[in-house]
Amino acid sequence: MQREFRDALGSFATGVTIATTLAADGEPVGVTASSFNSVSLDPPLVLWSLAKNSLSREAFSASGHFAVHVLAASQRALSDRFARSGANKFDGVDWLRGALGAPVFPEFAARFECRTRHEYEGGDHIILVGEVVEFEARPVAPLLFLAGRYARHQPDSEPAGDEAEETMDILNEALSLERALETVVEGKLGEAELAEARRLMQRIVELARGASS
């Protein structure tokens, strides 16, 4: 039952995050998590969950703050490193202290530095709700997770802006040409219709050349 439930949940694609904080002895602590989500815009609140048996639970519960890094597609190795149990996750990793003291990485798709507002029981996990005090986002492709494995971000292929308008112009002119050609099939094409068909053909060629340049 648990396996089937996990597989069903895996049908929901998520981003991948690393949550960080400082332990009581000042050592950096971090875990990979895909349970990150927004809660509120006013005040700005986010949440994520952590297994109760995690070695990092005490640090996150006691620190009063945390940072969440939404990973970029290029940070798969970092995700794997922080998904492992045990110490030494920060060895060889660049980081510095953020606004509230939590370790922050210089590279990310987005980063949220939070003050812990609530901690809730959630079955075999705890749910941490944080108020965002600092955040930053960058225009990079995010790292995704789907069906128990990493997934690739596929940008929307639909053209936007001027490109979309040019494409629509071509389609409209092509439809007009189609109507003109119907008159050819029906044997109704006169000199005026022939001139219009030639104009439409030339217009489509011009639009296509402009769209590809």
Secondary structure, DSSP 8 states (H G I E B T S, - for coil): -HHHHHHHHTTS-EE-EEEEEE-TTS-EEEEEES--EEEETTTTEEEEEEETT-TTHHHHHHHSEEEEEE-BGGGHHHHHHHHS-SS-TTTT---EE-TTS-EE-S--SEEEEEEEEEEEEETTEEEEEEEEEEEEE-SS-B-EEETTEEE------S--HHHHHHHHHHHHHHHHHHHHHHHHHTT---HHHHHHHHHHHHHHHHHHHHHH-
